[in-house]
Amino acid sequence: MNNTTPTPLQPTLEDILLQHDRRGISALRPFLPADNTLQTAAFALQHCARVIIVTGFYVNGTAETDGPPGALALANGFLQLDSQVTLVTDRYCMPFLQSALPTCKLFEFPINGAEESRRIAQDILAETRPTLLISVERCGLTREGFYRNMHSVDISPYTARLDELFTGRENTIGIGDGGNEIGMGLLYGRLIALPQLVANPTTTATTHLLISTVSNWAAYGLLGAMSAVSGKNLLPSVEQQSRILQDIVARGATNGVNGRQENKVDGFDEAVNDAILEDIHRLVDPVLKTEKRQ
């Protein structure tokens, strides 16, 4: 890589990632660094030798379309950096990650109680020895010890305790769009003052936190920033990400807003999702061309 010093991008990646904000996640922007995505990218590049990526948010008997595409894009990006990549999810999301990236390790984390889950997490950590952990749209525990969706419905019986991989660890990144995802506990004090965003925020914090209107978008934004910092294009193409979305929907993934099996993410159709990734490319690609000429 060329360097790990973030160079300001205009417009900022945050401007792109918070477009179409319907739920009010932008209210948290003032409490994160102005160049948060670039700072997080530099942090990720410094700790990218062995990466664990978790995802999968239970919706209507399966997992939603927000999360797996972003996690798979990140996995592919880190593989291009010669990182060792491990994907972790539970049985509801497992079909959407299987065989997608055969060079990655893949763990299905069982849905168990706290003590057994803690043991399983320690086994995974001991085997993979991660230098970085990233969560993409993964429900996090509330202060009361439950997993609750955006409607405050308890989904604990359907959610593996992947928080155990993050608790007490450094070098972690959380990606969320609502306040109940792993990592959002970093701003817990702010979230409880915004009940219109989420009534039951998670307390599970990460070292760095990325927010966006849709969590997949923040994953792409992180890859765009990592590309700008490293000088290597790690971004997927729009066509690649469209194929991934269509594939996981065909396998049973659902739109998280209504639980329907359709090619939408958090209610946004493919055209909107494609446009966000195009905006990121439009911002980052000239930076990469400039670096190649130097």
C-alpha positions in Angstrom: 0.0 0.0 0.0 1.1 3.6 -0.6 0.3 4.9 2.9 -2.1 4.8 5.8 -2.6 8.5 6.2 -6.2 9.5 5.2 -6.5 12.2 2.6 -9.7 14.2 2.7 -12.3 13.3 0.0 -14.9 15.8 -1.3 -17.8 15.2 -1.0 -17.1 13.1 2.0 -18.0 9.5 2.1 -20.3 10.3 5.0 -22.3 12.6 2.6 -22.8 9.7 0.3 -23.6 7.1 2.9 -26.2 9.1 4.7 -28.3 9.9 1.6 -32.0 9.0 1.7 -32.0 8.8 5.5 -35.5 7.9 6.5 -35.0 6.7 10.1 -32.8 9.6 11.5 -29.4 7.9 11.7 -27.9 11.1 10.6 -28.5 12.5 14.0 -25.5 10.6 15.2 -23.1 12.1 12.7 -22.0 15.0 14.9 -20.7 12.5 17.5 -18.3 10.8 15.1 -15.2 12.3 13.4 -15.9 14.3 10.3 -13.6 12.0 8.3 -14.8 8.9 10.2 -14.8 6.5 7.3 -11.2 7.5 6.2 -10.0 7.1 9.8 -11.6 3.7 10.1 -10.1 2.6 6.8 -6.6 3.6 8.0 -7.3 1.6 11.2 -8.5 -1.4 9.2 -5.5 -1.4 6.9 -3.1 -1.3 9.9 -4.8 -4.5 11.4 -5.8 -6.5 8.4 -3.6 -9.6 8.7 -6.4 -11.8 10.0 -9.9 -10.6 9.8 -13.2 -11.9 11.2 -16.4 -10.5 9.6 -19.8 -11.3 11.1 -23.2 -10.6 9.7 -26.8 -11.8 9.5 -29.9 -10.2 11.0 -33.0 -12.4 11.6 -36.2 -11.4 9.8 -39.2 -13.5 9.2 -37.6 -17.0 9.4 -34.5 -16.1 7.5 -31.9 -13.2 7.3 -32.4 -9.9 5.7 -30.6 -8.6 2.5 -28.8 -5.9 4.4 -25.5 -7.3 5.8 -24.5 -10.3 3.7 -23.7 -8.3 0.5 -21.6 -5.9 2.5 -19.8 -8.6 4.4 -19.0 -10.5 1.2 -17.7 -7.3 -0.4 -15.5 -6.7 2.6 -14.2 -10.3 2.6 -13.3 -10.0 -1.1 -11.6 -6.7 -0.5 -9.5 -8.0 2.4 -8.6 -11.1 0.3 -7.1 -8.7 -2.2 -4.8 -7.5 0.6 -3.7 -11.1 1.3 -5.6 -11.1 4.6 -6.8 -14.3 6.1 -10.6 -13.9 6.2 -13.1 -15.7 8.4 -16.9 -15.2 8.0 -19.1 -16.0 11.0 -22.9 -16.1 11.1 -25.7 -18.3 12.4 -28.0 -20.8 10.7 -30.4 -18.2 9.3 -27.8 -16.4 7.3 -25.5 -19.3 6.5 -27.1 -20.2 3.1 -26.2 -16.7 1.9 -22.5 -17.0 2.7 -21.8 -20.6 1.8 -19.6 -21.2 -1.2 -19.6 -17.5 -2.1 -15.9 -17.1 -1.3 -14.3 -20.5 -1.1 -11.0 -19.1 0.1 -12.6 -17.8 3.4 -13.1 -19.8 6.5 -16.8 -20.0 7.4 -18.2 -20.7 10.9 -21.8 -21.3 11.8 -22.2 -20.0 15.3 -25.0 -22.0 17.1 -27.8 -20.4 19.0 -27.0 -21.2 22.6 -27.0 -19.6 26.1 -24.4 -17.1 27.3 -21.9 -19.6 28.9 -21.8 -22.0 25.9 -21.7 -19.1 23.4 -18.7 -17.6 25.3 -16.9 -20.9 25.0 -17.6 -21.2 21.3 -16.5 -17.7 20.8 -13.2 -18.3 22.6 -12.6 -21.4 20.4 -13.1 -19.4 17.2 -10.8 -16.7 18.5 -8.2 -19.1 19.5 -8.3 -20.8 16.1 -8.3 -17.7 13.9 -6.3 -15.3 16.1 -7.9 -12.2 14.5 -6.1 -8.9 14.3 -9.4 -7.2 13.3 -13.1 -8.0 13.8 -15.9 -6.3 11.8 -19.6 -6.6 12.3 -22.0 -5.7 9.4 -25.6 -5.3 10.3 -25.7 -7.8 13.2 -28.1 -7.4 16.0 -26.4 -6.6 19.4 -27.5 -7.2 22.9 -29.6 -4.7 24.8 -28.8 -3.6 28.4 -31.4 -6.1 29.5 -29.7 -8.9 27.7 -32.1 -9.4 24.8 -31.9 -9.1 21.0 -34.6 -6.8 19.6 -35.4 -5.7 16.1 -36.4 -2.3 14.9 -39.9 -2.8 16.2 -38.6 -3.8 19.6 -39.7 -7.5 19.0 -37.5 -9.9 21.0 -35.6 -12.1 18.4 -33.3 -13.7 21.0 -34.5 -17.2 20.2 -33.3 -16.8 16.6 -30.1 -14.9 17.2 -26.7 -16.4 18.0 -24.6 -14.4 20.6 -21.9 -13.2 18.2 -21.4 -10.3 20.7 -19.1 -12.7 22.5 -16.6 -12.4 19.8 -16.3 -8.6 20.3 -16.7 -8.2 24.1 -13.5 -7.0 25.7 -11.6 -7.0 22.5 -9.7 -4.2 20.8 -9.4 -3.7 17.0 -13.1 -3.9 16.2 -15.3 -2.1 13.8 -19.1 -2.0 13.9 -21.4 -1.1 11.0 -25.1 -0.2 11.6 -28.0 1.9 10.5 -30.4 1.8 13.3 -28.9 1.6 16.8 -29.5 -2.0 17.6 -26.5 -3.4 15.8 -23.1 -4.6 17.2 -20.9 -1.5 17.5 -23.6 1.0 18.1 -23.1 0.7 21.9 -20.2 3.1 21.3 -22.9 5.8 21.2 -25.3 4.3 23.7 -25.7 7.5 25.6 -26.6 9.3 22.5 -29.0 6.6 21.3 -31.1 6.5 24.5 -31.7 10.2 23.9 -33.1 9.3 20.4 -35.9 6.9 21.1 -37.4 7.7 17.7 -34.4 6.0 16.1 -34.5 2.8 18.2 -36.3 2.1 21.5 -33.9 -0.6 22.6 -30.3 0.3 21.5 -27.5 -2.2 21.9 -24.8 -1.8 24.5 -22.2 -3.7 22.5 -19.5 -1.3 21.5 -16.6 -1.5 19.0 -13.4 0.5 18.7 -14.7 2.2 15.6 -18.3 2.7 14.4 -19.6 3.4 10.9 -23.1 4.6 10.3 -25.1 4.9 7.1 -28.7 4.8 5.8 -28.1 1.1 4.9 -25.4 -0.9 6.5 -24.3 -2.4 3.1 -23.5 1.1 2.0 -21.1 1.7 4.9 -19.3 -1.5 4.0 -18.8 -0.2 0.5 -17.8 3.1 1.8 -15.2 1.5 4.0 -13.8 -0.4 1.0 -13.7 2.9 -1.0 -11.8 4.6 1.8 -9.4 1.7 2.1 -8.9 1.9 -1.7 -8.1 5.6 -1.4 -5.7 5.1 1.5 -3.9 2.0 0.1 -3.9 3.0 -3.6 -5.5 -0.4 -4.5 -9.0 -0.6 -5.9 -10.8 -2.9 -3.4 -14.4 -1.9 -4.4 -16.8 -4.3 -6.1 -18.4 -3.3 -9.3 -22.1 -2.4 -9.4 -22.7 -5.5 -11.5 -21.0 -7.8 -8.9 -23.0 -6.4 -6.0 -26.3 -6.7 -8.0 -25.5 -10.3 -8.7 -24.9 -11.0 -5.0 -28.2 -9.3 -4.0 -30.1 -11.3 -6.6 -28.4 -14.5 -5.6 -29.1 -14.2 -1.8 -32.7 -13.3 -2.5 -33.1 -16.4 -4.7 -31.7 -18.3 -1.7 -34.3 -16.9 0.6 -33.0 -13.5 1.9 -35.7 -10.9 2.6 -36.2 -7.2 2.5 -35.8 -6.2 6.1 -38.5 -3.6 6.0 -41.4 -5.9 5.1 -40.0 -9.4 5.3 -40.6 -10.1 1.6 -38.3 -12.0 -0.7 -37.5 -9.3 -3.2 -34.5 -7.5 -4.7 -34.6 -4.7 -2.2 -32.4 -3.7 0.8 -34.2 -1.9 3.7 -36.9 -0.9 1.2 -34.5 0.6 -1.3 -34.6 -1.0 -4.8 -31.6 -2.0 -6.9 -31.4 1.4 -8.7 -30.9 3.3 -5.4 -28.4 0.7 -4.1 -26.5 0.8 -7.4 -26.4 4.6 -7.4 -24.8 4.7 -3.9 -22.0 2.4 -5.1 -21.6 4.4 -8.2 -21.3 7.6 -6.1 -18.5 5.9 -4.1 -16.7 4.9 -7.3 -17.1 8.4 -8.7 -15.4 9.8 -5.6 -12.6 7.2 -5.2 -11.7 6.2 -8.8 -10.1 9.6 -9.7 -7.9 9.4 -6.5 -6.7 5.9 -7.6 -5.9 7.2 -11.1 -3.9 10.2 -9.7 -1.9 7.9 -7.4 -1.1 5.6 -10.3 0.3 8.5 -12.3 2.6 9.6 -9.5 
